[in-house]
Amino acid sequence: MANPANNQQQSQPNEESALFPTYARYPLAFAKGQGSYLWDVNGKKYLDFMCGLGVTNLGHAPTAVADKLKQQLDELWHTSNLFEIPNQEKAAQLLTSMTSGDAVFFCNSGAEANEAAIKLARKYQQKVKGAERYEIITFNQSFHGRTLATLTATGQDKVKEGFHPLPAGFVTVPLNDLEALQTAIGPHTAAVMLEMIQAEGGVHPAKTEYVQAVAELCKQHGLLLIIDEIQTGMGRTGKLLSFEHYGIEPDIFTLAKGLASGFPVGAMVGKAYLKEAFTAGSHGSTFGGTPLATAAVIATLETMQEQNVVEHAAKMGEYLMQQLHDKLSGHSFVKEIRGKGLMIGIECTSSVNEMIMAGQEKGLLFVNAGPNVIRLLPNLLITKQEIDQAVQIVSDIIHEYAPVASASGPSGV
């Protein structure tokens, strides 16, 4: 493929930037993406096993999504949710036909989707069931967003520093500890919010028997079960939704990241009986579900169906896991390789930040999940050849750099 950035120059760090310094950025800027690859502004090519943190599930610039967006750009961008939006209805029909959900609320991000889920759980318990229930139980090391409510729901203190007082109504317990969950359930408990795999928390899957017990406890106590599928959904784990691995159906689940192949959109999906709580005026979003956003959702979902993307992701996930075990088993720096589908964590004995930088030098992009975990998030159409290339680089880096890994660098969600 021709060099996409022949005439572009690497931008230099600007000490007088007009941006708030909220991101500790790597010294890279990209000019073009196609499929599994990115090119920086100097023309260097990278194999992308990060995918914008689990966003570009169909690879960069998928043709079907691009064509749909280009067509929509020439027709209509925005009206308002005061009017019917045909694309929004079609996207919702596709989502509910492909999942166990019955009704969809579109918004702009994962945090907004989780906010909607929290509001719906409270509204349902208080206005429909007539109960003074408002508390949401979440889990240590979880991540649910950066709004005040969703960072409070998040089970990581680092995201809460400096934002006190935090909103009331959230209780956090250890994952896979059923006794702790049972103890936390009280008269004000409205819902349990759970990730099937704690991605940012270190790529920790929930245990099957635990998830099933949580679902049963929710039924017994009249609680809503909310599954956060922001990063695990849309085929990432080898199922369209990660909770399908566990044999349960939640009352509510939330989506974002891979839902529109990089176009910003989020969705909260719930059971039909919850419609009674979210009536006209109870919630809203100016830009939620615009004709543009839902055009990208439709094209993404149709592509996933037509190309059997989820099935491919499951097969490639098994292959990636096997290759990693073959290359890394027995290395003293590697403690555990875990995950589902194409969400893999390699837990190491010390910091992996230097290895991330080494990967960039070798033309491979990946990210961490906490200080000691390498997180691999390739696109769902990745090939065996691309997996082989990435695994070889990771293996080389671990063997070369493990003894001196100590530097710190950016991390993200």
N, C-alpha and C positions, 0 to 999 in steps of 0.2 A: 504494500500500500504506500502511496506517495506520502512524503513528509507533510503533515498538516500544518506545520508551524514554521515554514522556512523563513518567513519574513517578520517573525515576531521575536521580541527580545524579553529576557527574563526581567520581570519587574523587581526593583530593589525595595527592601524594607523602608517604610516611610515613618520617621520618628514623629512627624506631624500629622499622622493619620486622623481623618475625621471620624473614624469608627471608635466605639467603645472597645477597650481591649479585653473583651469577654472570652476570646478564644486564644489559647496558646497554639499558634499555627505552626505546622511544618513549613519549611522554606521551599514550597512547591506551589506552582500555579499551573492549571491545566487549560489547554486550548481546544482539545477535541477528544471525544470519546466515541468508540464504535465497538459494539459487542463486548468482549471481555477486556478490552484495552483502552488505556488513556494515553494521550500524548501531552507532555508539558509544553510550555511556551517556547522552550528551546528545541523542541522536536524529539526529546527522548521518549521512548515507548515504555509503558508499564503494563504488566499483567495485573488486573484489578481483583484482589481477593478481599475487598473491603466494601465495594458497591455503595459508596456514600452512606455507610453504616446500615446496610441491609435494605437499601431503597431501590436500586436499579436492578430489580430481580430478573428482568428480561434482557439485561445487558444495556449498554449505553446506546441511546438514540434508536430504539427499536422502530423499524419502518412503519409497522401498522399503527402504532401510537402516534408517531410523527405525522403520518398522513391524515389521521383523524383530527389532530390538533390544527393542522394547516387548513383543513376544510372548515373547521369551526371558527378559526380566526377570521376567515373571510365572510362569515355569516352573522355571528352574534357572540358577544363576550359576556355581557352582564345585563340582567333586568332587575330582579329582586325576588326574594322568596314570598313577596306579596302576590306573585303570579305563578301560574303553573310553569314548570320547567320540564319539557318532555325528556331531555337527556337524563335528568335526575330520576325520573320515574323508571326509565329503562335501566339505568345503572342499579337502582334498588331492586328491580325485578330480577336482574341477573344475579345479584348478590344473594338474595333470598332463595332463588332456585338452586344455587350451588351450595348452600349452607343450611344449617338448622334454624336460622333466624327467620323472622317474619316481617320485621319492620326496620327501617334504616333512617338514621339522622345523619346528614352529611355536614361536615365542618372542615377545618383547614389543617389540622395537625393531630398527632397522637395525644398530646396533652389536652387538646380541646375535646377529643373523643372520650378520654377518661373523665374529664370534667362533666361531660354530658351523662356518662354512666353514673357518676356519683350523685348528680342531681336527680336523675331518674330513680335511683334506688331510694333516696330520701323521699321524693315526692310520692312514689308508689306506696311506701310504708305508711306515710303520714296522711295522705289525702285519699287513697283508695282503701287501705287496710285499717286506717284509723288508729294507728299505733305510734307512740312517741319514740320512733326508732330513727336514728340518724348516724350512728357510728359505723364506720367501715373498717373491717379488719384486713390488714395487709401484712407483708412478710419482710423480715430482715433481708437486706441486700437486694430488695426489689427496686425497680425504677419505673415510675409512672408519669414523669413529666416535670416541668419547671414552673408551672403556675403555682400560686400559693397553696391551693388545695392539693394538686398532684405532687408537689415536692414534699408536702406533709405526709401524703400517702406513701411516698417513697421510703423504703427502709434503709436509707443511707444518710448518716449525719452530715457528710461532707456537702451535700447539696442544700442543707438547711442553715448553714452558718451565716449569721448576719441578717436573717430574715424574720427573727422573732419579734412579736409573738405570732406563733403559727395558729391557723384555724383549729378549733376544737373538733372532735368527732372522728378521730383516727386512732386506731390501736394497732401496734405492730408486734408480731410474734415470730419465732423461728420457723423456717420452712421445714417440712417433713416431721414436725413435732405435734402429733395429734392432741396430746394432753394439754399442751400450751394453748392450742386453738380452742379446745373445749372450755378451758378456764377463762379465756378472754370473752367468750360469748355471754352477753348479759341482756338485761331487759331493753337496752337502747340499741342493740346491734341491728343494723339494717341489711348489711351485705358483707360478703367476703370477696376481696379483689386479689386475684392470683395470676402469676405468670407460669406457664407450663415449663419454660426454661428461663432462668434469670440471666438474661444476656449480658447486661452491663454489670451485673453482680458477680460475673465469673464463669458464665455458661454452665449453670447448675440446673439440671433437669429435676423437676419434682418427681417423686416416686409414684408409680401407678397406683399402688394400694392406698397411698396417702390422698391423692387427688380424688379417688373414688369415695374415700371416707369423708373428705371435705364436702363433696356433693351430697352425700347422705345426711351429714350434719345440717347442711343448709335446708334440706327438705324437712327434717325433724323440727327445726326451730323457726321455720317460716322466713328464712333469710334468702336474699337474692345472691346468686353466684355470678360474679363478674370475672371474665377471663380477658386479661390484657394480651391481645395478639398483635400489638403494634409492630414488634420486630419478628415474632415467631410466625405470624400469619402469612397468607398469600403464597403458600407452597414452600416456605423457607425450610421447614423441618421434614419435608417428604410427604406431608399431608397438606391439603389446602389450609386447614387450621390445625394448630398443634394439639388442641384438645381432642381431636379425632383419634390420636394415639391412645387415649385414656378411657375411651368408652363412655364418655359423659356428654351431656348437652347443657351448657350454661344458660342462665336467664338472659344474660347480656354478654356480648363480646365487642371488643374495640379493635379497629384497624387503622393503619396509616401507612407509613414507609413505602412498601411495595405495591400499594393499592392502585397507583396511577403512574408507575414507572418513572418517578421523579417529579411529576407535577404535584404541587402541594395540595393534599386532600386527606381528610380523616373521615372515619365513619363509626358510629355506634350502632350496633345491630342488636335487636332484642326480640323477645317472644311477643306474640300478638296481644296477650293480656296486659302488657305494659302500656299499650296505646292509651288506656284509660287515664294514665298518670300524665302523659305528655300531650295535653290538648292544646288548642290554639292559644298562643301567648305565653306558654309555660317555658319555652326555651327558643333560642334563635341564633342566627349567625348571618351577618351581612353577606359574606363571601362564601358561605357554606353551600356546596353543590351548584356552583355556577355552570352555565352551559360548557365552558372551557374545561373546568375540572372534571365534570362527569363524562365529557367526551373522552378524556384520557382514561378514566375508570372503565368505561365501556370497551375501549380498544384493548386495554390490558386484560380484562376478564375474557374477552372473546379470543384473544391470542393464546391465553393460558389453556382454554378449552380446545382450540383447534390444533395446537402443537403438543398437547399432552404434557405440559410443562411440569406439573406436579409429579407425574410418574417418572419423568426424566430426572428431576431433582432427587427423588428417592434413590434411584439407581446410582447416580453420581455421588450422592452422600455416602452410600455404602462403599463405593470405590475409593473415595477420598479417605474415609476412616481406615480402610484396609491398607492403603498406601502409607499413611502416616504411621500406623503400627509397624509395618514392615521396615520403614526407614528409621524410626525413633525408639522402638522397643529396646530397653536395656540401657539407654543413655541416662547417666546419673543426673543430668539436669532436668529431665522430664519426669514429673510426678504422675501425671494422668492425662489421657486424651479422652474427651467426653463431648457429648452433644447429640443432636438428631439431625438427619438430613444434611443440609448444607449450612448448618450453624455448628461449628466445631470450636472447642476450646482446648488449648494445650497448656496445662498448668505446669509451671516450672518452679524450680527451687528458689529463684530470686528474680529480680527485675528483668523484664523483657524489653524495656524501652530502647536499649542500644540495638537490639535485634530488629526492631521496627525500622530504625534508621538504616541499618545494614541492608534490610530488604529493599528500601527505596533506592539505595546505591546499586543494587543488583537488578532493579527493574521489577520488583514485586511489591504491591501495596497490601498491607494488612494492618490490623489495629489491635490494641490490647483490650482486656476486660478486667480492670483492676491491674495492679502493678505486676503481677506474676503470671498472667494468662495471655497467651497469644490467641486472638479470635480470628477465625477464618470465615468470611462471608462472600463466597463467589456468587456470580449470577446463576440463576437456575437452569440456564441453557449451556452451562460450562461443558467442555469436552474432556475426554480422558487425557488427551494430549496436553491440554492446558493444566489439568490437575497434576499430571506427571511433572510438568515444568515447575509448578508452584511448590510441590512437595520436595523436589530436589533442591530448590533454593532454600526453603525452610530448613531442610536437613543440613545443608551446607552451612547455613548461618549458625545453627545450634552447635554444630561441631566446631566451628571456627571461633565463635564469639562467646559461648557459654562461660568459659573461665573468667572473662573480664566484664560480663554484663553488669553495669552499675549505673549508667547514665539515666537521667530523667528526661521525659519528653511529653508531648501533648497526649491527651486521651479524649474520647468523645463518646456521645450517645447518638 
